[in-house]
Amino acid sequence: MRAGYLSEYFEGVAAKRLSAVEADETRSNQHEYNATRRMLDFIGRPSEKTRMPARFLYLTDEDPDPIVEDAFLTLYDSRKDQPHRAAEYRFYFPTTTVSLNAAEGGPFRHRKTA
């Protein structure tokens, strides 16, 4: 990777703070992140479930080497069959080493590769 040319690798980046039900498996078995409007602005709003490759990263100040794991996200409208309600997009994720380390208030970052 050449310094100063991140646009060659990413179309966009979005981040959000994780809620308790997104990060703590003892609080919820959802295995879902709620999509933010900004995430949907560059990923899109598919009419059907859409599975996409994802690279999960867990970074801490204490460890210079991040935990990196390739897996997937499935983006879908959790209210698709409720036409009287506004769409609510979520990312389903599998259990990974990264998700097991996630904590409430921590960042979730998704990068869409070019």
C-alpha positions in Angstrom: 0.0 0.0 0.0 1.3 3.4 -1.0 1.1 6.1 1.7 -1.6 8.7 0.9 -3.7 6.6 -1.4 -6.3 5.0 0.8 -8.9 5.9 -1.8 -7.5 3.1 -4.0 -8.6 0.6 -1.3 -11.8 2.0 0.2 -14.9 3.6 -1.2 -16.0 4.7 2.3 -15.7 4.1 6.0 -18.4 4.2 8.7 -18.1 3.8 12.4 -20.6 3.6 15.4 -20.5 2.9 19.1 -21.9 -0.5 20.0 -24.9 -0.8 22.2 -25.1 -3.5 24.9 -27.4 -5.7 22.7 -24.9 -5.4 19.8 -21.8 -6.3 21.8 -22.8 -8.4 24.8 -24.0 -12.0 24.1 -25.3 -12.2 27.7 -27.7 -9.2 27.0 -29.0 -10.5 23.6 -28.5 -13.3 21.1 -29.2 -11.0 18.2 -25.8 -11.2 16.5 -26.7 -8.0 14.7 -25.4 -4.5 14.4 -28.0 -1.8 13.7 -27.0 -0.1 10.4 -26.6 3.7 10.6 -27.9 6.0 7.9 -24.3 6.9 6.9 -23.4 3.2 6.5 -26.4 2.7 4.3 -25.6 5.8 2.2 -22.5 4.1 0.8 -23.4 0.4 1.1 -27.0 0.8 -0.2 -30.4 -0.4 0.9 -31.0 -3.8 -0.7 -34.5 -5.2 -1.1 -33.3 -8.8 -0.3 -30.8 -10.1 2.2 -27.3 -9.4 1.0 -24.2 -11.2 2.2 -20.9 -9.4 1.9 -17.3 -10.3 2.8 -16.0 -8.4 5.8 -12.7 -8.0 7.7 -13.2 -7.6 11.4 -10.6 -5.8 13.4 -10.2 -5.5 17.2 -7.7 -2.8 18.2 -6.6 -1.9 21.7 -4.0 0.6 23.1 -2.5 -2.3 25.1 -1.6 -4.6 22.2 0.2 -3.3 19.0 -1.1 -6.3 17.0 -4.8 -6.2 16.2 -7.0 -9.2 16.1 -8.0 -9.7 12.5 -10.5 -12.1 11.2 -12.2 -12.5 7.8 -15.9 -13.5 7.9 -19.1 -11.9 6.5 -21.9 -9.6 7.2 -25.5 -10.1 6.0 -27.4 -6.8 5.5 -31.2 -7.0 5.6 -34.3 -5.0 6.4 -35.6 -6.4 9.7 -39.1 -4.9 8.9 -39.4 -6.1 5.3 -42.6 -7.9 6.0 -44.1 -5.0 7.9 -45.1 -2.5 5.1 -46.7 -0.1 7.6 -43.3 0.5 9.3 -40.2 2.2 8.1 -37.3 0.1 7.0 -34.8 -0.9 9.7 -31.5 -2.3 8.4 -29.3 -4.6 10.4 -26.0 -6.4 9.8 -26.1 -10.1 10.9 -22.6 -11.3 11.9 -21.2 -14.6 12.9 -19.3 -15.3 16.1 -15.7 -14.4 15.6 -12.8 -13.7 17.9 -13.4 -10.0 17.3 -17.1 -10.2 18.3 -16.2 -12.1 21.4 -13.9 -9.2 22.4 -16.4 -6.5 21.6 -17.8 -4.3 24.4 -20.6 -1.8 24.8 -19.5 1.6 23.7 -16.8 0.2 21.5 -16.5 1.1 17.9 -17.6 -1.0 15.0 -16.0 -0.2 11.7 -16.9 -1.5 8.3 -14.9 -0.7 5.2 -16.3 -1.4 1.8 -13.4 -2.4 -0.5 -13.1 -0.7 -3.9 
